[in-house]
Amino acid sequence: MKKLLISVCLFFGLATASIAQTTTAAKQTKPKTTKPATKAPAPKTTAAGPTKKDGTPDMRYKANKAAAKPAGPLKKDGTPDMRYKANKPATAPKS
């Protein structure tokens, strides 16, 4: 009886595993459509030193690194602390 129970469990286990490996015809014939990735151009800024081809400042140069430093205090990880007014971006007044 014990051998019969083990063999039945083994049969159902293998049958379940073989079903999990097969794919349906709908999944195989469904064409994959992907949208072409379009990158938005980087905003052109005025840099103190040399710029890259896309117009952004080249951060390998000392003049561009100095211009990129925030005016206010920094967090431990080096990013500007946005709780301070000096680090917040200037927004245009709403009309």
Secondary structure, 3 states (H helix, E strand, C coil): CHHHHHHHHHHHHHHHHHHHHCCCHHHHHCCCCCCCCCCCCCCCCCCCCCECCCCCECCCCHHHHHHCCCCCCECCCCCECCCCHHHCCCCCCCC
